[in-house]
Amino acid sequence: MKERLFAYGRLDIAVSSMGIHGLDFKPPSTFAVQVCEENGIDISSHLSRPLFPDELRNADLVFVMEPVQKQFIYTFFPAMEDRMFLLGSWPEKDTSKGVVRDPIGGTIEQYRKTFRRINMHIDRILPHIFERFPVPGY
């Protein structure tokens, strides 16, 4: 999403990534780096990050891939409920079709499939994000 927003010149919209699995400050998997590289995105210097409460509380929108992630965040940050959504469903109501399974531990093809799904959902939701957060000054 960060790459896409940058391509649109939308530097006013911040994007960050945080995880819930305790793999804090670890590099991405080899397959994740490879698949992103195949798609022109360099994540080789990325490090996983834990949930940062202040950053989370200040977020306008929080997208998760799976319901378990949403439930985990809700358990510790119930005030986030109205700003937290399945990436694959937003802006509509969450459905099982909106789940994007994490490919961690899977094959390169599973990573490619997940990348394609995330990419498709980013294409789908960007117009909604632009509508919700118009260019400042316009």
N, C-alpha and C positions, 0 to 999 in steps of 0.2 A: 504494500500500500504506500509506503514511504516513497518508493521509486516512482510510482504512478503519480502521486501528488506532486512530486518534484517536476515530473515531465509536464504537468499542467501549470507549473509555475505557482503552485499553492504552498508556499513556504510558511504561510500563516497557520497551517493545520499541523499540529505535532502528532507524531505517531511513535509509540514505544511498544516494546514487547516485554512481558513478564510471564513467569511460569509458576506452576503450583507443585511441581514434582520434586523439588529439593535438589535439582541439578544446577546449583547456582554457580555462575561465572565459569561455565564450561563452554568450550567451542562447539559449533554445530557438528553434526555427524558428517562423515565423508560423503554420504549420499545426498544430504541436504545441500552441501556446498556444491557438489557436482551438478545437481538438478538446477539449482539457481544459476550456476555458471552457464549451463546450457541455454538458459533463458536471459542471459545478459545481466545478471544480478550477482554482485560480489558480496557474499556474506562471510567470507573467510576470516574476517577479523571480529565478527559478532561473538559476543559471549552471552550465555543465558543469564537471566536476572530473576531474582525472587520478586514476589509482590512487594512493592514499596507503598505502604499505606497512604502517605500523603499524595503521591502521584496518582494512585488509584482513586482516592476521594476527589481529586481535582479533575478527573476525566469527564468529558461530556458524554462519551460513548465508550463502552468496553465490549469488545467482540471476543467471543470464545468459540472454540471449534466443537466442543462436546458438552453435553449437559452436566457431566461430572465436574467440569471446570467451573461452570456457572454455579453449581451447588456449593462447591468448595468456597468460592469467593463470597457467595451469599451468607454462608455460615459465619464468616468472620467480618463481613462488611454488609450487613443487611440493608443499609441505606443505599447501596448500589443497585438494588433490584430494578429500579425503573430506568437505569442507564446501561444495563448489561443484556447482551443479546447473542444468540447464535449467529455467527457470520453468515451461515447458509440460509437463514430465514429473514433476517432484518431487511426491510422495515416491517414486514408482516409478522404475525404471531409465530413463535417457535413451533416447529414441527419436526418429526423424526427425519424428514427429508432434508432438513437444514443442518444435520450433523455432518461434520467433516472429521473423519477419523484421523488421529495422529499416526503417521507412518513409522514412528520411532521403533527401531528393531526390525523393520520390514525390508523388503527387497527394493532395489532401485526403481522397479516399475511401480511399486506402491508409492514411493516418493514422487515419481512423475505424475501419477494419477492425482495425488493430493495437491501437488503444485497446480495442475490444470484446474482442479475444483476451486481452490482458493483464488486463482487468477480469474476464473469465471465469475465468482461471487464479488470480487473487487470491481470488475467491470460493471456488474449489475448494481452494486450499491453506490458507486461513485456519484452518479447523478443525484441520488438522495442526499448524500453528504454535501454536495455543492449547493443543493437547495436549502438544506438546513443551516449551512455555514457559508453564506454568500461572500464574495470577495469584499474585503474591508474597503469602505469608502464608496461602494456602489449602491 
